[in-house]
Amino acid sequence: MKNCTNCESWKIPRGFQQPSSYAATSEKLAKSLSASKLVLLSSDNFEGKEASSEIWPKVSVYGTFKCSACDQLFTLSVDVEACRGGFRANNT
């Protein structure tokens, strides 16, 4: 996998054990979308900057993102029944 300055920091997997870690990642993703560094390909309930750092979303969240420079794919998921989730780069 080549290094891409556009998405290199997103290639480190993130696990969510607390709503605050999901909310922080969700807000950073929203900023990357606004800066056109990432593209949202599909979304089920992605909250972006609206994510709460205090409580989990009411419904599960899933999103697929793509780097606008190198086309690397990423997955965001939150399982509200298990109270956990994560963000990771998809293997290509």
C-alpha positions as CSV (number, residue, x, y, z in Angstrom):
1,M,0.0,0.0,0.0
2,K,1.5,3.3,-1.1
3,N,1.6,6.2,1.4
4,C,-1.0,8.9,0.6
5,T,-0.7,12.2,2.5
6,N,-4.4,12.7,2.0
7,C,-5.5,9.7,4.0
8,E,-2.4,8.3,5.8
9,S,-3.7,9.2,9.3
10,W,-7.0,7.3,8.6
11,K,-5.2,4.0,8.0
12,I,-4.7,3.4,11.7
13,P,-7.6,1.4,12.9
14,R,-9.7,2.9,15.7
15,G,-11.9,1.0,18.1
16,F,-14.9,2.6,19.9
17,Q,-15.5,1.5,23.4
18,Q,-17.1,4.8,24.5
19,P,-19.4,7.2,22.8
20,S,-16.8,9.9,23.1
21,S,-14.3,8.0,20.9
22,Y,-17.0,7.5,18.2
23,A,-18.0,11.2,18.4
24,A,-14.4,12.4,18.0
25,T,-13.8,10.2,15.0
26,S,-17.2,11.1,13.5
27,E,-16.3,14.8,13.8
28,K,-12.9,14.3,12.2
29,L,-14.5,12.4,9.4
30,A,-17.0,15.3,8.8
31,K,-14.1,17.7,8.6
32,S,-12.3,15.5,6.1
33,L,-15.5,15.3,4.0
34,S,-15.8,19.1,4.1
35,A,-12.2,19.4,3.0
36,S,-12.8,16.9,0.1
37,K,-10.1,14.6,1.5
38,L,-12.6,11.8,1.8
39,V,-15.8,11.0,-0.1
40,L,-18.8,9.3,1.6
41,L,-19.9,6.4,-0.7
42,S,-22.6,5.0,1.5
43,S,-24.2,5.7,4.8
44,D,-26.6,4.3,7.3
45,N,-27.2,6.9,9.9
46,F,-23.7,8.6,9.8
47,E,-24.0,11.6,12.2
48,G,-20.9,13.6,11.4
49,K,-20.6,16.6,13.7
50,E,-23.9,15.8,15.3
51,A,-22.6,12.7,17.1
52,S,-22.9,12.8,20.9
53,S,-19.8,12.3,23.1
54,E,-22.2,11.4,26.0
55,I,-24.5,8.6,24.6
56,W,-24.4,6.1,21.8
57,P,-26.5,6.7,18.7
58,K,-30.1,5.4,19.0
59,V,-29.6,3.2,15.9
60,S,-26.5,1.4,14.5
61,V,-24.2,3.4,12.2
62,Y,-22.4,2.2,9.1
63,G,-20.5,4.1,6.5
64,T,-18.1,3.6,3.6
65,F,-15.6,6.3,2.7
66,K,-13.1,6.7,-0.1
67,C,-9.9,8.8,-0.2
68,S,-10.3,11.4,-3.0
69,A,-6.6,11.0,-3.9
70,C,-5.8,7.3,-3.9
71,D,-9.2,5.6,-3.8
72,Q,-8.4,3.7,-0.5
73,L,-11.7,2.5,1.1
74,F,-12.6,2.8,4.8
75,T,-15.4,1.5,6.9
76,L,-17.1,3.0,9.9
77,S,-19.4,0.9,12.1
78,V,-21.2,1.3,15.4
79,D,-23.2,-1.5,16.9
80,V,-25.5,0.1,19.4
81,E,-26.6,-3.2,20.9
82,A,-23.0,-4.2,21.7
83,C,-22.0,-0.5,22.6
84,R,-18.9,-0.6,20.4
85,G,-17.7,0.0,16.9
86,G,-14.7,1.1,14.9
87,F,-13.2,2.6,11.9
88,R,-10.7,0.9,9.6
89,A,-9.1,0.8,6.2
90,N,-10.4,-1.9,3.9
91,N,-7.8,-4.2,2.5
92,T,-7.4,-3.7,-1.3
